[in-house]
Amino acid sequence: MPFIQINQLDGMTAEGKARVIEAVTAAYAEASGKDPAKVWVHVNDMPHDSFGIGGKALG
């Protein structure tokens, strides 16, 4: 079973996550020929204060 993990900064709505999960599943299934029912997608929200770019915290 394929397992796709998406790490992103928090703030996306549940509806937005559902659209992303649906689109990623469809794209992966199309590209790989895998059954979409067996594709797992995990969206991992990262708090802004736990992430930094260029030596600076985002939070």
Backbone as ProteinMPNN parsed JSONL, in Angstrom:
{"seq_chain_A": "MPFIQINQLDGMTAEGKARVIEAVTAAYAEASGKDPAKVWVHVNDMPHDSFGIGGKALG", "coords_chain_A": {"N_chain_A": [[0.84, -1.169, 0.0], [0.664, 2.161, -0.925], [1.958, 4.992, 0.833], [1.569, 8.284, 1.388], [3.009, 11.185, 2.572], [2.381, 14.436, 3.676], [3.868, 17.318, 4.698], [3.094, 20.335, 6.2], [2.656, 23.831, 6.974], [0.508, 24.747, 9.661], [-3.012, 25.643, 9.458], [-4.626, 25.185, 7.241], [-7.94, 24.504, 6.264], [-10.28, 21.886, 7.231], [-11.8, 21.146, 5.04], [-10.17, 22.004, 2.964], [-7.98, 20.284, 3.33], [-9.231, 17.863, 2.773], [-9.747, 18.182, 0.028], [-7.109, 18.297, -0.946], [-6.156, 15.744, -0.208], [-7.855, 14.14, -1.771], [-7.114, 14.994, -4.391], [-4.333, 14.401, -4.466], [-4.374, 11.637, -4.081], [-5.775, 10.82, -6.409], [-3.994, 11.735, -8.413], [-1.665, 10.253, -7.831], [-2.611, 7.61, -8.137], [-3.289, 7.64, -10.844], [-0.763, 8.115, -12.046], [0.741, 5.937, -11.148], [-0.734, 3.662, -11.531], [-1.895, 2.347, -9.467], [-4.468, 1.108, -7.263], [-6.761, 3.483, -6.226], [-8.154, 3.165, -3.841], [-6.414, 1.983, -2.166], [-4.456, 3.768, -1.548], [-2.841, 5.665, 0.804], [-2.953, 8.783, 2.444], [-1.382, 11.172, 4.394], [-1.746, 14.141, 6.134], [0.309, 16.277, 7.702], [0.234, 18.698, 10.03], [2.28, 21.399, 10.85], [3.118, 23.439, 13.522], [3.479, 26.977, 13.221], [5.316, 28.145, 14.971], [7.151, 26.185, 15.358], [8.812, 25.954, 13.26], [11.242, 27.056, 10.917], [12.914, 29.273, 8.609], [15.855, 29.991, 6.921], [17.262, 30.462, 9.272], [15.511, 31.818, 10.88], [12.72, 31.835, 12.999], [9.341, 31.078, 12.164], [7.126, 31.575, 13.72]], "CA_chain_A": [[0.0, 0.0, 0.0], [1.417, 3.413, -0.923], [1.691, 5.928, 1.934], [2.076, 9.6, 1.011], [2.967, 12.1, 3.72], [2.512, 15.847, 3.323], [4.159, 18.188, 5.839], [2.75, 21.712, 5.86], [2.351, 24.706, 8.103], [-0.894, 24.644, 10.033], [-3.893, 26.709, 9.018], [-5.549, 24.751, 6.196], [-9.215, 23.997, 6.786], [-10.562, 20.462, 7.017], [-12.276, 21.017, 3.66], [-8.986, 22.115, 2.117], [-7.221, 19.031, 3.453], [-9.977, 16.821, 2.059], [-9.5, 18.388, -1.407], [-5.716, 17.908, -1.211], [-6.088, 14.279, -0.121], [-8.523, 13.596, -2.957], [-6.321, 15.287, -5.581], [-3.074, 13.653, -4.403], [-4.717, 10.231, -4.309], [-6.099, 10.643, -7.831], [-2.778, 11.915, -9.213], [-0.772, 9.111, -7.609], [-3.219, 6.424, -8.743], [-3.157, 7.807, -12.291], [0.641, 7.992, -12.443], [1.336, 4.657, -10.763], [-1.595, 2.531, -11.872], [-2.353, 1.712, -8.23], [-5.872, 1.259, -6.89], [-6.873, 4.617, -5.315], [-8.691, 2.727, -2.548], [-5.308, 1.485, -1.337], [-3.49, 4.851, -1.375], [-2.987, 6.383, 2.068], [-2.377, 10.129, 2.457], [-1.371, 11.768, 5.733], [-1.399, 15.555, 6.159], [0.895, 16.597, 8.997], [0.312, 20.133, 10.276], [3.39, 21.834, 11.695], [2.866, 24.772, 14.052], [4.385, 28.003, 12.719], [6.394, 28.427, 15.928], [8.079, 25.052, 15.38], [9.412, 25.865, 11.936], [12.0, 28.233, 10.555], [13.561, 29.34, 7.293], [16.989, 30.901, 6.918], [17.691, 30.753, 10.633], [14.502, 32.607, 11.576], [11.466, 31.149, 13.309], [8.165, 31.663, 11.516], [6.082, 31.889, 14.697]], "C_chain_A": [[0.888, 1.235, 0.0], [0.988, 4.306, 0.24], [2.367, 7.245, 1.574], [1.921, 10.521, 2.206], [3.238, 13.512, 3.24], [2.744, 16.622, 4.609], [3.878, 19.617, 5.406], [2.546, 22.522, 7.124], [0.859, 24.648, 8.386], [-1.695, 25.829, 9.489], [-4.864, 26.305, 7.922], [-6.809, 24.183, 6.835], [-9.353, 22.501, 6.525], [-11.023, 20.223, 5.577], [-11.105, 21.106, 2.676], [-8.154, 20.854, 2.142], [-7.906, 17.913, 2.689], [-9.763, 16.943, 0.551], [-8.09, 17.962, -1.787], [-5.587, 16.388, -1.208], [-6.715, 13.633, -1.352], [-7.664, 13.784, -4.209], [-5.014, 14.494, -5.611], [-3.324, 12.17, -4.662], [-4.975, 9.963, -5.783], [-4.848, 10.749, -8.697], [-1.836, 10.726, -9.066], [-1.318, 7.858, -8.296], [-3.082, 6.468, -10.262], [-1.723, 7.539, -12.742], [1.212, 6.604, -12.204], [0.532, 3.44, -11.196], [-2.112, 1.78, -10.656], [-3.843, 1.972, -8.012], [-5.984, 2.427, -5.908], [-7.4, 4.24, -3.931], [-7.594, 2.244, -1.608], [-4.225, 2.531, -1.105], [-3.805, 5.594, -0.08], [-2.307, 7.737, 1.942], [-2.498, 10.677, 3.877], [-0.928, 13.217, 5.611], [-0.945, 15.891, 7.572], [1.025, 18.108, 9.131], [1.452, 20.446, 11.235], [3.065, 23.229, 12.215], [3.914, 25.762, 13.534], [5.569, 28.228, 13.665], [7.381, 27.279, 16.069], [8.849, 24.923, 14.077], [10.149, 27.154, 11.621], [12.607, 28.12, 9.178], [14.706, 30.354, 7.408], [17.433, 31.338, 8.299], [16.708, 31.574, 11.432], [13.229, 31.806, 11.769], [10.309, 31.857, 12.606], [7.113, 32.135, 12.514], [6.311, 33.125, 15.496]], "O_chain_A": [[1.778, 1.349, 0.842], [-0.192, 4.369, 0.586], [3.592, 7.314, 1.469], [0.84, 10.629, 2.784], [4.189, 13.763, 2.5], [1.91, 16.589, 5.514], [4.365, 20.063, 4.367], [2.297, 21.978, 8.2], [0.046, 24.516, 7.47], [-1.141, 26.864, 9.117], [-5.842, 27.014, 7.688], [-6.74, 23.464, 7.832], [-8.636, 21.93, 5.704], [-10.673, 19.211, 4.971], [-11.057, 20.379, 1.684], [-7.673, 20.398, 1.104], [-7.246, 17.106, 2.034], [-9.613, 15.932, -0.136], [-7.889, 17.337, -2.828], [-4.974, 15.813, -2.108], [-6.162, 12.685, -1.908], [-7.5, 12.853, -4.997], [-4.627, 13.974, -6.658], [-2.563, 11.526, -5.384], [-4.459, 8.996, -6.344], [-4.657, 9.948, -9.612], [-1.274, 10.246, -10.051], [-0.574, 7.133, -8.956], [-2.793, 5.451, -10.893], [-1.5, 6.816, -13.712], [2.066, 6.141, -12.961], [1.047, 2.322, -11.224], [-2.697, 0.705, -10.787], [-4.397, 2.946, -8.524], [-5.361, 2.381, -4.847], [-7.117, 4.932, -2.953], [-7.811, 2.11, -0.404], [-3.184, 2.221, -0.526], [-4.917, 6.092, 0.101], [-1.209, 7.833, 1.395], [-3.57, 10.649, 4.481], [0.133, 13.502, 5.055], [-1.722, 15.799, 8.523], [1.826, 18.732, 8.435], [1.572, 19.836, 12.297], [2.762, 24.12, 11.421], [5.092, 25.425, 13.422], [6.689, 28.472, 13.217], [8.349, 27.386, 16.822], [9.472, 23.893, 13.821], [9.714, 28.232, 12.025], [12.792, 27.025, 8.646], [14.522, 31.449, 7.94], [17.922, 32.453, 8.478], [17.018, 31.993, 12.547], [12.721, 31.181, 10.838], [10.305, 33.081, 12.473], [6.297, 32.999, 12.192], [5.489, 33.473, 16.344]]}, "name": "protein", "num_of_chains": 1, "seq": "MPFIQINQLDGMTAEGKARVIEAVTAAYAEASGKDPAKVWVHVNDMPHDSFGIGGKALG"}
